[in-house]
Amino acid sequence: MRQKRAGFAPAAQKVMDLENLDAWLEQLKPAPKIDGVSMLDGYLAAIVIGPCSIPPDEWFFDLLGEKGNIATAHGKRLAAIMAIVARFNAIGKVLSTAPSKYAPIFQRTDEGEVFAGPSALGFTTAMKLRWKAWEPLLDATRIECGLLLPIMLYSADQLAFQFDKVPQAMGAKSYLKMAYHDIPIVVPTIRDFWMPNRLAETK
C-alpha cells in the first residue's frame, strides 16, 4: 500500500526557475537557513521522507522566517515560494513513482567535481525540526544507522556528530570522496523505513 503523498495544489503564479531561485535565496536579508538550491534540495528531501509529516507553514518559516509566510507572499517572493513548492512536489512524486530516478541537486564545479556537503547539510538541517523522531536512524547500535551514513558524513562537523559505521577496509576520508553516489540510493530506502510511521498518521 502506498502512502498518499503530501503535496500542494498548483497555482497560476509563474514559477521561478532553479537558477533564479538560487540567486533569490543568496540575496535574502536576513540570510535564510539554506544558502542555495542544493542545500534547499536536501532540506526538502528530508521533509518528504522523514519519520513524520511537518506542516508546510512550520518548515517554510524555519527556512525563510517571515518571508516564508505564503499567505502574504506576492511578486518575486511568491514566485520563489512556488518554485520551492514545485521542487517539493517533484521530489515526492519521483520517490513514490520511480525511486530509482531520484537525483539530488549537488553543487558542481565547471570541471564536474561534486560537492555534496550543501545538500547533506540541508538534509540534516530539516532533521533538526524533529530530531528525536529521527533517533532510530541515529542509534549507532542499530544496523539501520548506516542508511544515514552517506549524508551525515558530509555534515558531521557542523553537527558535532560522530559516526562509526564507515565501510570496512575503507577510511572515512576515502569513503567521503565517493559517498555522494550512495545518497540517491539511501534516500528512497529511508523513505521506505519510515513508511509505516507515515501511514499510521493517516489512520
C-alpha positions in Angstrom: 0.0 0.0 0.0 1.4 3.4 -1.0 1.3 6.4 1.2 -0.8 9.2 0.0 1.8 11.8 -1.0 1.6 15.2 0.7 1.7 18.0 -1.8 0.5 21.4 -2.7 -2.2 22.5 -5.2 -0.7 24.2 -8.3 -1.1 27.9 -8.7 -1.4 30.3 -11.7 1.6 32.2 -10.5 4.6 31.7 -12.8 7.2 29.5 -11.1 10.8 30.8 -10.8 13.4 28.5 -12.3 16.1 27.0 -10.1 18.9 29.3 -11.2 16.8 32.4 -10.3 15.7 30.8 -7.1 19.3 30.2 -6.2 20.1 33.9 -6.8 17.0 35.0 -4.8 18.0 32.9 -1.8 21.5 34.3 -1.9 20.3 37.9 -1.7 17.8 37.5 1.1 18.3 39.6 4.2 18.4 38.3 6.9 20.0 35.2 5.4 17.8 32.1 5.4 18.9 28.8 6.9 19.7 27.5 3.5 22.2 29.2 1.2 21.2 27.9 -2.2 19.2 25.4 -4.2 21.5 22.5 -3.4 21.0 22.9 0.4 17.3 23.6 -0.2 17.0 20.4 -2.2 18.5 18.3 0.7 16.2 20.1 3.2 13.1 19.3 1.1 14.1 15.7 0.7 14.3 15.2 4.5 10.9 16.8 4.9 9.4 14.5 2.2 10.9 11.2 3.5 11.1 11.9 7.3 9.6 10.0 10.2 6.6 12.2 10.4 4.8 14.8 8.4 5.5 18.5 9.2 3.1 21.3 8.3 4.3 23.5 5.4 3.8 26.6 7.5 6.2 25.3 10.0 9.0 24.3 7.7 8.6 27.4 5.4 9.0 29.6 8.5 12.1 27.5 9.5 13.5 28.0 6.0 12.8 31.6 5.4 11.5 33.3 8.5 8.7 35.8 7.9 9.5 35.7 4.2 8.1 32.1 4.3 4.6 33.3 5.0 2.7 32.0 2.0 -0.4 34.0 2.8 1.3 37.4 2.4 3.7 36.4 -0.4 3.4 38.2 -3.8 5.6 39.1 -6.8 9.1 37.6 -6.8 8.7 36.2 -3.3 5.6 34.3 -4.3 7.3 33.0 -7.5 10.2 31.8 -5.3 7.9 30.1 -2.9 6.1 28.4 -5.7 9.4 27.2 -7.1 10.1 25.6 -3.6 6.7 24.0 -3.7 7.3 22.7 -7.2 10.6 21.1 -6.1 9.0 19.6 -3.0 6.3 18.0 -5.1 8.8 16.8 -7.7 10.8 15.0 -5.0 7.7 13.4 -3.6 6.5 12.3 -7.0 9.7 10.6 -8.1 10.2 8.9 -4.8 6.7 7.5 -4.9 6.5 6.5 -8.5 10.1 6.0 -9.7 12.5 6.0 -6.8 15.4 4.7 -8.9 15.3 8.0 -10.8 15.6 10.2 -7.8 18.5 12.7 -8.3 19.6 15.1 -5.6 20.8 18.5 -6.7 24.5 18.6 -5.9 26.8 21.6 -6.4 29.4 21.0 -9.2 32.4 22.9 -10.4 32.9 23.7 -14.0 35.2 20.7 -14.2 32.4 18.5 -12.9 33.7 17.9 -9.4 30.8 17.2 -7.0 30.2 19.0 -3.7 27.5 17.1 -1.8 28.1 19.0 1.5 25.4 21.7 1.0 22.8 19.1 0.1 23.7 16.9 3.1 23.7 19.9 5.4 20.3 20.9 4.1 19.0 17.4 4.9 20.3 17.4 8.5 19.0 21.0 9.0 15.5 19.7 8.3 16.1 16.7 10.5 16.5 19.1 13.5 12.8 20.0 13.2 12.0 16.5 14.5 15.4 15.3 15.7 14.0 13.0 18.4 11.8 11.3 15.8 14.9 10.5 13.7 16.7 8.8 16.7 16.1 5.2 15.4 18.4 6.0 12.5 20.9 7.9 14.7 21.5 4.9 17.0 24.9 3.5 16.1 24.0 0.2 17.7 21.3 -0.4 15.0 22.2 -1.6 11.6 19.8 0.9 10.0 22.1 3.7 11.2 24.1 3.0 8.1 21.3 4.5 5.9 22.2 8.0 7.1 25.9 7.5 6.8 26.4 9.0 3.3 24.5 12.1 4.3 25.8 12.5 7.8 29.5 12.2 6.8 29.2 15.4 4.8 27.6 17.3 7.7 29.1 15.6 10.8 31.5 18.6 11.5 28.6 21.1 11.7 26.6 18.7 13.8 29.5 17.6 16.1 28.2 14.1 15.4 30.3 11.0 15.3 29.6 8.0 13.0 31.4 4.8 13.4 29.8 2.7 10.6 32.3 3.5 7.8 32.6 0.6 5.4 35.2 -2.0 6.4 38.6 -1.6 4.7 37.8 2.0 3.8 38.7 5.1 5.9 36.2 7.9 6.3 38.2 10.3 4.1 38.3 7.7 1.3 34.6 6.9 1.6 33.8 10.7 1.6 35.2 11.0 -1.9 32.5 8.7 -3.3 29.8 8.7 -0.6 27.6 11.0 -2.7 27.0 8.2 -5.1 25.1 6.4 -2.3 22.8 9.3 -1.4 20.3 8.7 -4.3 20.1 5.1 -3.1 19.7 5.6 0.6 17.1 8.4 0.3 14.3 6.1 -1.1 15.3 3.4 1.4 15.0 5.8 4.3 11.5 6.7 2.9 10.6 3.0 3.0 11.9 2.7 6.6 9.7 5.5 7.8 6.7 4.5 5.7 4.8 2.6 8.5 5.0 5.8 10.6 3.7 7.9 7.8 0.9 5.5 7.0 -0.1 5.4 10.7 -0.6 9.2 10.6 -3.3 8.8 8.0 -5.4 6.3 10.1 
